Amino acid sequence: LSKTEFEQVKKVITDLDTPYKAGQFLYGINGVSEVLVELDDGKSVFLTVFDQDQIGAGNTVYQIVNQITRPAIIDGKQNRRFDITMLINGLPIIQIELKKAMHNTNESLNQMEQYIAERQYGDVFSTLQILVAMTPHEIRYMANTTKSAFNKAFAFQWQTEKDSYPIISWKEFCDLVLSIPMAHELATRYMILDGTKNKESIKVMRPYQVYATRRVLDKVKSHDFKYGDGKLGYIWHTTGSGKTITSFKTAWLASRLPSVDKVIFLVDRIALTNQTSDAYKAYDPSTGGDGIVDDTASINELHKKYKIKSSQNIIVTSIQKMSLLVNRKEFNNLNQNVLFVVDEAHRSTGDIKDNTGMLMRIREAIPTAAWVGYTGTPKFPATKDIFGELLHAYTIKEAISDRNVLGFKVEFKETIKAPENPTEDEIDDNIKASVYDLKHEHVE
């Protein structure tokens, strides 16, 4: 490219003024980001900048640069020097700030927050997706963000897959997370573009979300839809740990597998359909017109969308609607490879008896379907009987330890033992004593 031609590429990149817009640019259309360039001879060409399918292979180029000097952008501020930047196809994607052993990662995070405030992560650095704060014995990572949304609570530690222990060695973290292909996958496959109106942002998945997503996808890839019972397993992630993001990313990535014809996300109540669909649509990087997430206002609409032979779409509907659809005489099993992702899977295993029956009717009507359940409170052994083995667990114990959910304060109170054959006066006295306690005790 001539200087004039290359300036067109630079302008597209430098015009990205938020991490969310940068994430949209890197995703492009169906995972391929292209730039239109008007050549000096009058012709036009599309240049591929980023291809999310070419991870660790193809035309993708990986580079590391150290000690990049950045001139001050705001008057009165000083020049800055970045420690380490990881580039993919020449674009800064992961920024690492280092501190010595006697320091902690809060200092690195404060430094990166200051860089954001000084607009240092602009122009060519506007494509940054992940920020890493590192000392020899502590590492935290987070998604790039704006100054107003910067929150160190969203800087996570990486954890071991087996027992959820935090990784504290810089070398082990680099081997597990900053190697190829994992570094590329974390910055693309395991990123979420959250398009919630007026709150647009990018999110990076936590380690337990990545591990769970991998395990489900591995099961789907190896599953033969024509044989077996379709019980792929279930994910046990405690309430408040981000199951919606995990289930969406799994459903979205599964919809792109060549062996999957359709993904249907089942919720346990009709009232939750719109809520789940809205969340999924906000996370859908294909939006900007027609995304891949379809909700279902009626059973007729569900039937219409079910019959469309499109692999890259996710239908969000309720167990009730799906059960009514398969009971219709005109329902035809199209022999498609259908993956059902069931939210609040414990409700399908006995909490609501009707749900269990409806789920079984759906399975009988579509015998070649595969099933995955997500739950925060599994019922044993019923959940395993319906969905198969436990694929990944992140329980309340790990969540409290990680400070991802609030803990509990438990107090034991002595109770009054009621007489075996109480008189009316004794009953009245006990009631009065209990009411007094309720009025005068404050228990957190």
Disulfide bonds with the S-S distance in Angstrom:
none
